[in-house]
Amino acid sequence: MLHVYWPVTACLTLVLIVGVIMTILKYGPKLCKTRHYAYTREDEHYQPPREII
């Protein structure tokens, strides 16, 4: 009986995964509180780059 439902299940899973990816791409910065710019020297969180020895 499962051989009848696997195409529907595969399509629904694909739609769900694509929907989650699109949601993360659209609302990711708000949900994860990430930034999309580099810190400048005036920012309070700025740390100068370390020297590689």
Protein Blocks (a to p, Z undefined) as FASTA:
>chain_A
ZZmmmmmmmmmmmmmmmmmmmmmmmmmmmmnopafbdcdfkbmkbccddddZZ
